[in-house]
């Protein structure tokens, strides 16, 4: 499984990272992956709703807006894209 994580402000890409693991992408493990990704990017972990998971599962992409974070953030969105799907 491979997730491409992008931090975006306006139209500018502030940071990105590829997160890889040999384990499959499943709803239960996604929360752990999200925490690890945010830790690597030095971000607080956003509140992940079932709609985020459904978008990732169905469309292979999920977006987190500033309202999804408890702490104030200085970007417009975090995009998580599944780039290793069949």
Protein Blocks (a to p, Z undefined) as FASTA:
>chain_A
ZZdddddehjacfbdcddddfbdcdfklmmmmmmmmmmmnopacddddfklmmmmmmnop
acddfklpmbdcdbfbdcdddfbbZZ
